[in-house]
């Protein structure tokens, strides 16, 4: 049922009638439902975490309902946590009851083909088992002049985020593991009957989570080997600048993961970076790159990233490819590389921006990207002109001489 509120304004301006009108419509529900979700592990949302769902529902003050059934669908990428007994909470006429569901009043079905779980909560049957009538009554249903208070309910249950999807349509061949950017959802529907006319009433809601994305950080690591430098990072021609590219990968599950860095032209040249040296925290020499001591992804993969230089865009790209881990451990990418400021003509005291660009894909081949920037301040030579008299054909003296 809809309730529409209309408003109209009329007037006169310089002898001309003027008017305007508007309206707002509210959809009135006898029964409403909402769903929320919390990751009980806290921090990153990742596979193996336990999710707690709360289904909240409310009954209008003016109705009474019976035969209440709530159907919940847990999407692929989660599993119903059977070790936790769902809890029903009912508030009616100012009284609140906490009722663990009896096994016969909630039924769990799993579809291996789609990966979905269906949970059917028979709320009215549970109320009857708990010694109640099985009906829920709104606060003004029996006496419109005396409100007994709001009639509400909730159901709490838990799921665990799976390591991998079950439905092949949710992932590319051979890569079922949930990755950063992957989502898993949950939907809920409630249905009941009005006691005075058996009219069916229903409502729906949903919630879900997305596996956390990598976070990135770009820094000026050193200038001429000095790691104590501070902004605005002044750089002169011939200076060696070491850049730091750091990525936190929360689950070690990514597709086609690349870390790129765009250097400002013509102040730096990307094709100078050619040589990989051993892992460590000392700034690499000009044209060299290394992984820092806190880099853990390369050790896990057993290899360094492939490096690619795009001279047309003055860009260095580090290519990690695709990888999957079942331990869900956060791992770090930390790359250091050094380039030399060129002596190409350039303006003095100019801020130049260096951009880090990270790209990866989730299981549905949807692309995600992130950027971080860092600026340097150019310090170019200044030409100073000075004009003086150096000599004379006369008998006088020049003081001072040029």
Secondary structure, 3 states (H helix, E strand, C coil): CEEEEEEEEEEEECCEEEEEEEEEEEECCCEEEEEEEEECCCCCCCCCCEEEEEEEEEECCCCEEEEEEEEEEECCCEEECCCCCCEEEEEECCEEEEEECCHHHEEEEECCCCCCEEEEEEHHHHHHHCCCCCCEECCCCCCCCCCCCCEEEEEEEEEEECCECCCHHHCCCCCCECCCCCEEEEEEEEEEEECCCCCEEEEEEEEEEECCCCEEEEEEEEECCECCCCCCCEEECCCEEEEEEEEEECCCCEEEEEEEEECCCCCCCHHHCCEECCCCCCCCCCCEEEECCCCCHHHHHCCCCEEEEECCCCEEEEEEEEECCCCCCCEEEEEEEEEECCCCCCCCCCEEEEEEEEEEECCCCCEEEEEEEEEEEEECCCCCCCCCCCCCCCCCCCCCCC
